Amino acid sequence: MVSIPEKRKFPRVGFDRGIDAWIMSIDGTWRLTCKMRDASAQGARLVPSSLEKLKEKEFFLLLSSTGLAYRRCELAWINGDEIGVRFLQIKR
């Protein structure tokens, strides 16, 4: 098998089984479980439990069940049951 060289500015790290995470609305009114399949410094590929609630462009990706580790995200793409998100930077 020939491996294709990574051309991204920020290479992704893959997770074979996926990492449990949660997608939560900005106002906290809903939350979805998801699996994080890969991630980079700029974004991630996720498999959410449902695509129905993803009508908002921005949301939080919670990396712990208590919400202590999180990133604010923007929906970048949807492909079947997977989504891509961009991590938003805090403007200072």
Biotite code that builds the C-alpha atoms (Angstrom):
import biotite.structure as struc

atoms = struc.array([
    struc.Atom([0.000, 0.000, 0.000], chain_id="A", res_id=1, res_name="MET", atom_name="CA", element="C"),
    struc.Atom([1.376, 3.403, -0.981], chain_id="A", res_id=2, res_name="VAL", atom_name="CA", element="C"),
    struc.Atom([0.930, 6.160, 1.572], chain_id="A", res_id=3, res_name="SER", atom_name="CA", element="C"),
    struc.Atom([-0.018, 9.592, 0.302], chain_id="A", res_id=4, res_name="ILE", atom_name="CA", element="C"),
    struc.Atom([2.109, 12.400, 1.759], chain_id="A", res_id=5, res_name="PRO", atom_name="CA", element="C"),
    struc.Atom([0.292, 14.881, 3.992], chain_id="A", res_id=6, res_name="GLU", atom_name="CA", element="C"),
    struc.Atom([-0.025, 18.253, 2.242], chain_id="A", res_id=7, res_name="LYS", atom_name="CA", element="C"),
    struc.Atom([-1.946, 20.116, 4.915], chain_id="A", res_id=8, res_name="ARG", atom_name="CA", element="C"),
    struc.Atom([-0.293, 23.029, 6.695], chain_id="A", res_id=9, res_name="LYS", atom_name="CA", element="C"),
    struc.Atom([-1.402, 21.480, 9.997], chain_id="A", res_id=10, res_name="PHE", atom_name="CA", element="C"),
    struc.Atom([-1.283, 17.651, 9.716], chain_id="A", res_id=11, res_name="PRO", atom_name="CA", element="C"),
    struc.Atom([-4.126, 15.687, 11.267], chain_id="A", res_id=12, res_name="ARG", atom_name="CA", element="C"),
    struc.Atom([-3.748, 13.026, 13.922], chain_id="A", res_id=13, res_name="VAL", atom_name="CA", element="C"),
    struc.Atom([-6.111, 10.087, 13.401], chain_id="A", res_id=14, res_name="GLY", atom_name="CA", element="C"),
    struc.Atom([-7.870, 8.085, 16.102], chain_id="A", res_id=15, res_name="PHE", atom_name="CA", element="C"),
    struc.Atom([-8.647, 4.500, 15.000], chain_id="A", res_id=16, res_name="ASP", atom_name="CA", element="C"),
    struc.Atom([-11.683, 4.021, 17.249], chain_id="A", res_id=17, res_name="ARG", atom_name="CA", element="C"),
    struc.Atom([-12.570, 7.672, 17.580], chain_id="A", res_id=18, res_name="GLY", atom_name="CA", element="C"),
    struc.Atom([-12.556, 9.694, 20.771], chain_id="A", res_id=19, res_name="ILE", atom_name="CA", element="C"),
    struc.Atom([-15.828, 10.288, 22.633], chain_id="A", res_id=20, res_name="ASP", atom_name="CA", element="C"),
    struc.Atom([-16.792, 13.964, 22.556], chain_id="A", res_id=21, res_name="ALA", atom_name="CA", element="C"),
    struc.Atom([-19.917, 16.147, 22.606], chain_id="A", res_id=22, res_name="TRP", atom_name="CA", element="C"),
    struc.Atom([-21.252, 18.929, 20.419], chain_id="A", res_id=23, res_name="ILE", atom_name="CA", element="C"),
    struc.Atom([-23.123, 21.625, 22.366], chain_id="A", res_id=24, res_name="MET", atom_name="CA", element="C"),
    struc.Atom([-25.012, 24.677, 21.144], chain_id="A", res_id=25, res_name="SER", atom_name="CA", element="C"),
    struc.Atom([-23.551, 28.079, 21.971], chain_id="A", res_id=26, res_name="ILE", atom_name="CA", element="C"),
    struc.Atom([-26.472, 28.807, 24.321], chain_id="A", res_id=27, res_name="ASP", atom_name="CA", element="C"),
    struc.Atom([-26.277, 25.356, 25.951], chain_id="A", res_id=28, res_name="GLY", atom_name="CA", element="C"),
    struc.Atom([-29.830, 24.305, 25.018], chain_id="A", res_id=29, res_name="THR", atom_name="CA", element="C"),
    struc.Atom([-28.820, 21.048, 23.294], chain_id="A", res_id=30, res_name="TRP", atom_name="CA", element="C"),
    struc.Atom([-25.982, 18.555, 23.270], chain_id="A", res_id=31, res_name="ARG", atom_name="CA", element="C"),
    struc.Atom([-25.076, 15.644, 20.943], chain_id="A", res_id=32, res_name="LEU", atom_name="CA", element="C"),
    struc.Atom([-22.634, 12.810, 21.413], chain_id="A", res_id=33, res_name="THR", atom_name="CA", element="C"),
    struc.Atom([-20.032, 12.348, 18.696], chain_id="A", res_id=34, res_name="CYS", atom_name="CA", element="C"),
    struc.Atom([-16.799, 10.545, 17.850], chain_id="A", res_id=35, res_name="LYS", atom_name="CA", element="C"),
    struc.Atom([-13.749, 12.572, 16.903], chain_id="A", res_id=36, res_name="MET", atom_name="CA", element="C"),
    struc.Atom([-12.035, 10.652, 14.063], chain_id="A", res_id=37, res_name="ARG", atom_name="CA", element="C"),
    struc.Atom([-9.087, 13.002, 13.579], chain_id="A", res_id=38, res_name="ASP", atom_name="CA", element="C"),
    struc.Atom([-7.896, 16.453, 14.599], chain_id="A", res_id=39, res_name="ALA", atom_name="CA", element="C"),
    struc.Atom([-5.332, 19.110, 13.790], chain_id="A", res_id=40, res_name="SER", atom_name="CA", element="C"),
    struc.Atom([-4.454, 22.495, 15.256], chain_id="A", res_id=41, res_name="ALA", atom_name="CA", element="C"),
    struc.Atom([-7.133, 24.058, 13.035], chain_id="A", res_id=42, res_name="GLN", atom_name="CA", element="C"),
    struc.Atom([-10.018, 21.591, 13.059], chain_id="A", res_id=43, res_name="GLY", atom_name="CA", element="C"),
    struc.Atom([-11.416, 18.083, 13.359], chain_id="A", res_id=44, res_name="ALA", atom_name="CA", element="C"),
    struc.Atom([-13.466, 15.409, 11.609], chain_id="A", res_id=45, res_name="ARG", atom_name="CA", element="C"),
    struc.Atom([-16.448, 14.246, 13.671], chain_id="A", res_id=46, res_name="LEU", atom_name="CA", element="C"),
    struc.Atom([-19.202, 11.641, 13.444], chain_id="A", res_id=47, res_name="VAL", atom_name="CA", element="C"),
    struc.Atom([-22.191, 13.073, 15.371], chain_id="A", res_id=48, res_name="PRO", atom_name="CA", element="C"),
    struc.Atom([-24.991, 10.854, 16.703], chain_id="A", res_id=49, res_name="SER", atom_name="CA", element="C"),
    struc.Atom([-27.462, 12.971, 14.682], chain_id="A", res_id=50, res_name="SER", atom_name="CA", element="C"),
    struc.Atom([-27.234, 15.641, 12.002], chain_id="A", res_id=51, res_name="LEU", atom_name="CA", element="C"),
    struc.Atom([-30.735, 17.019, 12.704], chain_id="A", res_id=52, res_name="GLU", atom_name="CA", element="C"),
    struc.Atom([-29.693, 19.518, 15.388], chain_id="A", res_id=53, res_name="LYS", atom_name="CA", element="C"),
    struc.Atom([-26.711, 20.808, 13.426], chain_id="A", res_id=54, res_name="LEU", atom_name="CA", element="C"),
    struc.Atom([-28.588, 23.729, 11.936], chain_id="A", res_id=55, res_name="LYS", atom_name="CA", element="C"),
    struc.Atom([-26.300, 26.232, 13.614], chain_id="A", res_id=56, res_name="GLU", atom_name="CA", element="C"),
    struc.Atom([-23.017, 27.276, 12.032], chain_id="A", res_id=57, res_name="LYS", atom_name="CA", element="C"),
    struc.Atom([-21.182, 27.679, 15.369], chain_id="A", res_id=58, res_name="GLU", atom_name="CA", element="C"),
    struc.Atom([-21.134, 25.432, 18.437], chain_id="A", res_id=59, res_name="PHE", atom_name="CA", element="C"),
    struc.Atom([-18.808, 24.050, 21.095], chain_id="A", res_id=60, res_name="PHE", atom_name="CA", element="C"),
    struc.Atom([-16.896, 20.781, 20.830], chain_id="A", res_id=61, res_name="LEU", atom_name="CA", element="C"),
    struc.Atom([-16.647, 19.438, 24.387], chain_id="A", res_id=62, res_name="LEU", atom_name="CA", element="C"),
    struc.Atom([-13.682, 17.145, 24.902], chain_id="A", res_id=63, res_name="LEU", atom_name="CA", element="C"),
    struc.Atom([-14.669, 16.159, 28.450], chain_id="A", res_id=64, res_name="SER", atom_name="CA", element="C"),
    struc.Atom([-18.076, 15.226, 29.881], chain_id="A", res_id=65, res_name="SER", atom_name="CA", element="C"),
    struc.Atom([-17.833, 18.086, 32.384], chain_id="A", res_id=66, res_name="THR", atom_name="CA", element="C"),
    struc.Atom([-17.121, 20.648, 29.664], chain_id="A", res_id=67, res_name="GLY", atom_name="CA", element="C"),
    struc.Atom([-13.798, 21.743, 31.154], chain_id="A", res_id=68, res_name="LEU", atom_name="CA", element="C"),
    struc.Atom([-11.935, 21.065, 27.878], chain_id="A", res_id=69, res_name="ALA", atom_name="CA", element="C"),
    struc.Atom([-13.639, 22.559, 24.837], chain_id="A", res_id=70, res_name="TYR", atom_name="CA", element="C"),
    struc.Atom([-13.156, 24.422, 21.554], chain_id="A", res_id=71, res_name="ARG", atom_name="CA", element="C"),
    struc.Atom([-15.502, 26.836, 19.824], chain_id="A", res_id=72, res_name="ARG", atom_name="CA", element="C"),
    struc.Atom([-16.114, 25.528, 16.284], chain_id="A", res_id=73, res_name="CYS", atom_name="CA", element="C"),
    struc.Atom([-17.562, 26.476, 12.943], chain_id="A", res_id=74, res_name="GLU", atom_name="CA", element="C"),
    struc.Atom([-19.160, 23.862, 10.694], chain_id="A", res_id=75, res_name="LEU", atom_name="CA", element="C"),
    struc.Atom([-16.947, 23.534, 7.586], chain_id="A", res_id=76, res_name="ALA", atom_name="CA", element="C"),
    struc.Atom([-18.533, 20.634, 5.678], chain_id="A", res_id=77, res_name="TRP", atom_name="CA", element="C"),
    struc.Atom([-20.933, 17.672, 5.855], chain_id="A", res_id=78, res_name="ILE", atom_name="CA", element="C"),
    struc.Atom([-20.222, 14.418, 3.995], chain_id="A", res_id=79, res_name="ASN", atom_name="CA", element="C"),
    struc.Atom([-22.645, 11.580, 4.733], chain_id="A", res_id=80, res_name="GLY", atom_name="CA", element="C"),
    struc.Atom([-22.534, 10.948, 8.491], chain_id="A", res_id=81, res_name="ASP", atom_name="CA", element="C"),
    struc.Atom([-19.274, 12.896, 8.997], chain_id="A", res_id=82, res_name="GLU", atom_name="CA", element="C"),
    struc.Atom([-18.736, 16.612, 9.532], chain_id="A", res_id=83, res_name="ILE", atom_name="CA", element="C"),
    struc.Atom([-15.664, 18.793, 9.441], chain_id="A", res_id=84, res_name="GLY", atom_name="CA", element="C"),
    struc.Atom([-15.215, 21.656, 11.888], chain_id="A", res_id=85, res_name="VAL", atom_name="CA", element="C"),
    struc.Atom([-12.815, 24.606, 12.048], chain_id="A", res_id=86, res_name="ARG", atom_name="CA", element="C"),
    struc.Atom([-11.618, 25.705, 15.448], chain_id="A", res_id=87, res_name="PHE", atom_name="CA", element="C"),
    struc.Atom([-12.338, 29.407, 15.963], chain_id="A", res_id=88, res_name="LEU", atom_name="CA", element="C"),
    struc.Atom([-9.655, 31.587, 17.475], chain_id="A", res_id=89, res_name="GLN", atom_name="CA", element="C"),
    struc.Atom([-10.335, 33.983, 20.321], chain_id="A", res_id=90, res_name="ILE", atom_name="CA", element="C"),
    struc.Atom([-9.675, 37.543, 19.156], chain_id="A", res_id=91, res_name="LYS", atom_name="CA", element="C"),
    struc.Atom([-7.631, 39.510, 21.664], chain_id="A", res_id=92, res_name="ARG", atom_name="CA", element="C"),
])
